[in-house]
Amino acid sequence: MSNKTITKVEGSEFILERVFDAPRSLVFQAYSEAEHLKKWWGPRGWILTV
């Protein structure tokens, strides 16, 4: 994962880009599958209900 974060704001649109050292399929799963989201979304100790 890159330590550089690029943020672009235009109107009411917010775009955040990150570069991960992982296969695209795994990154997609991390954002789209509940079991992966539960492991990393939110601060430590926070419980995500999906």
Secondary structure, 3 states (H helix, E strand, C coil): CCCCCEEEEECCEEEEECCCCCCHHHHHHHHHCHHHHHHHCCCCCCCCCC
